[in-house]
Amino acid sequence: MISTPVLALCIGLAAGLRTFTPLAAVSWVAWLGWLPLDHTWLAFFGHPWVAPVLTVIAIAELVGDKLPQTPSRKKPAVFAARIVSGALCGAALTAPYSAWSTG
């Protein structure tokens, strides 16, 4: 079993490359029940509709990144979105074990 900090680091590295891929991955893990988010403020990740929707958005992001009119990944808004995505995913990976858990 991989430790939670290592998983959070890996998901953070993935968020540095893509915005929605880590969100989709965390959502699938939560929906499958491997990440118990039921009694946290991030329980929405485990909703049955969230994982497929985020997966479609992640695929669209991957395709969109290949287009010539795609803005630079270094623009502040794009960079900020990746930071927020990584923070949200890191919070989701550690939420079941933190003081934010309501369960």
C-alpha positions in Angstrom: 0.0 0.0 0.0 1.3 3.4 -1.0 1.3 6.0 1.8 -1.1 9.0 1.6 1.6 11.6 1.3 3.1 9.8 -1.6 -0.3 9.6 -3.3 -0.8 13.3 -2.7 2.6 14.1 -4.2 1.8 12.0 -7.3 -1.6 13.6 -7.8 0.0 17.0 -7.3 2.6 16.2 -10.0 -0.2 15.1 -12.3 -2.1 18.3 -11.6 1.0 20.3 -12.8 0.6 18.7 -16.2 -3.2 18.7 -16.6 -6.0 20.4 -14.7 -8.8 17.9 -14.9 -7.1 14.5 -15.2 -6.2 14.4 -11.4 -9.8 15.5 -10.5 -11.2 12.7 -12.7 -8.8 10.2 -11.1 -9.7 11.2 -7.6 -13.4 11.1 -8.5 -13.2 7.6 -9.9 -11.3 6.4 -6.8 -13.9 8.0 -4.5 -16.8 6.6 -6.6 -15.3 3.1 -6.5 -15.2 3.3 -2.7 -11.4 3.1 -2.4 -11.3 6.7 -0.9 -13.8 7.2 1.8 -15.0 10.7 1.4 -18.6 10.1 2.5 -18.4 12.2 5.7 -16.2 15.0 4.3 -16.8 18.3 2.5 -15.4 16.6 -0.6 -18.1 13.9 -0.7 -19.3 15.2 -4.1 -16.3 13.4 -5.7 -18.0 10.1 -5.0 -21.3 11.0 -6.7 -22.0 8.7 -9.6 -22.2 11.5 -12.2 -19.0 13.4 -11.2 -16.5 10.8 -12.4 -17.8 10.4 -15.9 -18.3 14.1 -16.4 -14.8 14.9 -15.2 -13.4 12.2 -17.4 -15.1 13.7 -20.5 -13.7 17.1 -19.5 -10.2 15.7 -19.0 -10.3 14.1 -22.4 -11.5 17.4 -24.0 -8.7 19.2 -22.2 -6.2 16.7 -23.6 -7.5 17.2 -27.1 -7.8 21.0 -26.7 -4.1 21.2 -25.5 -3.1 19.9 -28.9 -4.8 22.7 -30.8 -2.8 25.7 -32.1 -5.0 28.3 -30.5 -4.7 26.9 -27.0 -3.3 29.5 -24.6 0.1 29.1 -23.0 0.2 26.9 -19.9 2.2 29.7 -18.2 -0.6 32.2 -18.3 -1.7 33.1 -14.7 -5.3 31.8 -15.0 -4.3 28.4 -16.5 -1.5 28.1 -13.9 -3.8 29.0 -11.1 -6.4 26.4 -12.2 -3.7 23.7 -12.1 -2.7 24.8 -8.6 -6.3 24.7 -7.4 -6.8 21.3 -9.0 -3.8 19.9 -7.2 -4.8 21.4 -3.9 -8.3 20.0 -4.2 -7.0 16.6 -5.1 -4.5 16.6 -2.2 -7.2 17.7 0.2 -9.4 14.8 -1.1 -6.6 12.3 -0.6 -6.0 13.4 3.0 -9.6 14.4 4.0 -10.7 11.0 5.5 -7.7 11.2 7.9 -7.9 14.9 8.8 -9.8 17.1 11.3 -12.1 18.2 8.5 -13.8 14.8 8.4 -17.3 14.9 10.0 -17.5 11.1 10.4 
